[in-house]
C-alpha cells in the first residue's frame, strides 16, 4: 500500500526573541475625539466600526510567528485565542491573497496537534473556512493567484495525515462543499466571490484527487472516515482530470478491494461502485479493467455480487447488483482477467441457464428470480456474459459442461401466447431474440452439443413458423427487435444467423443433417417470401435476410452435384432478378451491394458445375445479365463476374451467348473485355505509349509496383511476386475468357483494340518471361551460375525480349494499316465530295440554260437550231428506197422539247415545284412520303394544265 506523500516543505520558521502581539491594541473610544453618542443605535454603530477596525488590523504574519514560538501554558492559551479570532475574522470567506498564509497556519496547527489535542477544534474551524467561497478584489485575481490557490487546496489532502477522525471528516466535508457552494452571507468591503467552479478547477490543478486516493490507506480500519473519503472521491470523480489523477494512484484496484468490506449501511459498495463507473466513463476503459484484473479484485467483486444476489431484496440492491455485473462483464472481455480461475465465470454461466434447464446446482441453491424489471435486466446481462465468454477459448469447456446449448435452444420455439412464463410479451420477445443472437456465437464452438440437441430441426421448424400465417405481432422494442415490429422478421433474421454461423464451418455432419431435412427447398421458399416482402418495402433487415439465405445455399450446394440439381430450376428463377438489380440501388446504403455479391456467389456455387442448372441459366439469358453488370466496370464486381464467365465457358453453349451480346452503342463483349484490360493496366501503372504499344521490351506487362520490388531470394515452395500478381488483378481472367472466345474474327474492334489484343494474346509468354527474369535475378543474388547455365539464361531472356519486339512490330503494323485505311477512306470521301460539287454545277448550268431559253427568244431559237442539228445528225444516212418520208416536227413550233398535240407549260420550279425544284439531286434523297406527296401534287398540276391545253397545228 502506498504511503501518503509528504507535503511540500514550507518556509523556514523565523523565531524572534521579542514576541510581537498578534493583535494591535484596540483604540479606546473614550479617548477618541468628537462628541459622545447621543442614543443607543448610534452607540452600537460606533462599536461595530471599532470591531471592524480591529479585524482589519489582523496581521497573519504575527499569527504565524506566535504559533512558531516555543510552547508554554500561557502561550498556548494565547495561541488558541488568536486562532479563534482568525476564524472569526474570516467567517464569511477567505480572500485569495491571504489563503497561502491561512494554509501555513493550518500546517502549524496540525504539527501542534500531535502533542496538544486542544488545537483540534481551531484546526477544524480553519479547515471549515476553506469550504467557504473565496473572495477576490480584482477580476484578474483568479488567474494571478491560481498557482498559490491550487497548492493551498492540495495541502488539504496532505492534512489527511493528521491522526484525528474529526479533522479528516472535516477535510472531506470541505471538499464536498466545493460542489455545493452557497453564496457568502457577507462580503468584505471591496471584495466579490470567485466563480462557482473556481475551487473545483484549482483542486484539479493541485492534484487533490490523487492525494485523497492515497489517503485511503490511512483510513482502512475506520469505516466512518472511509465513507467520508469515498463521498469526497465520488464528487471529485465527476471530472475527467481528477479521474486520470486517481488512476495514477491505482484507484480502481484500491476501491474494488473495499467492495466486500463490512458496512451495515451499504454505502461502501454504493460509493465504490459509483466511483468505478465514473472512472470507466471518464478515463481509458482498458486501463481501469487492467487494474481490476487481479485475482484479489475479481474475488472481491464476486463476493459482493453473490451477497447482493442472494440477500438483496430492495430495488436499490438489485440495481447495484446489475451495475456490478456490468463491471464483471467488462472484466470478462479481458483475457488476462482470472474469471475462470476465480470461479466467477462458472457462476455467471450457471445463473444464466438455471431457470431454463431446471437442473439443481449447489451454486444457485435457494435462488429464485422474479419477473421484475431489474431481474429482466439481470437475465439480459447474464446472456451477454455468455456471449463475451464465448470469445475466450478457455471458456468453451465451461459452456459445454453447464448446459448452455439446451438453455439457449429453449427459446427457439414459436411464441404461443402473449406473456407466457410470466414474462410480458415484450420482455419474452426480447429475451428470445437475445438468446438466439447469443446462440449464433456459441453454436460454432460446441457443434457436438448443437447436433445432439437437434438444433437444426428446431431452427428449421422455427423458420417455418416465421413464414407461416399464424397471427403474431412482434413488439420490436429492443435492440435485437429492430425492424421487426408487427412481423416475425426479427426472429427469422437471428435464426438465419445461427444457421449461417454453423454452416460456415463447412462441417459435413452439420450440412448433411440440414440437407436431409429438406433445408434447400425450405430456404428457397423463405428466400421467395423475403423477396416478395422486399418488393413491397425494401429495408436493411430484408436485404440481410436474403443475403444470409443465399450464403447458406452457396455453402450447402458447393461441390455437391445432387444438391445443385435440387437448386437448379427454382433457384435460377429466384437468382435472375437479383442479377438484374438496378445499378442505382448499389449506392443506396441499405445492403444491395452485399446482396448482389451473395447472389453472384450463390450462382458460382449452386449453378456452375451442374449442366441442368447451367443450361437453364443460359436459357433465361443469364449470361446477358452478367455482361450487363460487367459493362458497369465496377472494380469490385469485375473480378467475380469474370471468374463466373470463365467457369461458364466450360459449357460449349456459353461462347455463342457471349458473342451475341451487345451493350450500349452496339458494344461487343470482346470490345468490353479489351477496355477492361486497358483500364486494369492503367491502374497498375504498366508503361504504354500514346497508341497503347509496348514500351519496355524486357518486362512488357510488369506493373509499377512490381518494378519497385527488390530481389529477395525465396524458397522453392514459395511463389514469386510475378506468380502472386496473377491473383491480385483481373488480367489472367480476361486472358482466359478471350482464349475461350478466340482471338480471330472478333467483331466490333477498332485498331486500338487490336493493338491491345496483340498484348493479351501473348500474356502467358510475357508472364513466363517475368518468372524467368525473377529466377535469373535470384540466382545472381545467391551465387554465380556456371558458363553453360549463364548462357542458357541469357538465351531465355533474349527469347522473352524478342517476343516483346515481335508484338511491338505487329502493333506498329496494325497502326500503319489503320493509317493507310484512313487515308483511303479520306480519298474516297474527297472523290465523292468532288462528284457532288460537279453534279451541283451541272444542275446549276442546266437551270441557267432553262432560264435563258425562257427569257430570250433569240437564245431559244439558237437552242432550237442546235436541237434540230443534233436530231438530224442522229438520223441514219441511208435513204429508204421508194418509201414515204414523214416529218417528226411540227412546222413553226418554237419549243426545244419533244412536240406533241398537247403542251404542258411549267412555270418557275422553285415556286410551284416540279422535277427541277430539287437541284441538289446527288445529295438529297427524298423520303417515300415526300416523293408520294410531290407525285400527287404533280398529277394535279398536270390535270389542271390539260384542261387549259390547246392543240398546236
LINQUIGI-V655634 format. One record per helix or strand of 3 or more residues. SS is the DSSP state (2 for helix, 1 for strand). FROM is the first residue (numbers start at 1). LEN is the number of residues. If there is no record, write none. Layout:
((SS/FROM/LEN) (SS/FROM/LEN))
This chain:
((2/29/3) (2/40/17) (2/60/9) (2/73/17) (2/96/18) (2/119/12) (2/141/4) (2/146/16) (2/165/13) (2/198/9) (2/208/12) (2/223/14) (2/240/9) (2/251/7) (2/267/16) (2/285/8) (2/295/17) (2/315/18) (2/344/14) (2/362/3) (2/373/17) (2/393/9) (2/404/6) (2/420/3) (2/425/18) (2/447/6) (2/455/12) (2/489/15) (2/508/9) (2/519/18) (2/540/18) (2/561/19) (2/583/5) (2/592/15) (2/611/9) (2/622/9) (2/635/14) (2/654/7) (2/664/3) (2/669/16) (2/704/5) (2/721/8) (2/731/11) (2/751/11) (2/763/20) (2/787/69) (2/857/18) (2/909/4) (2/928/21))
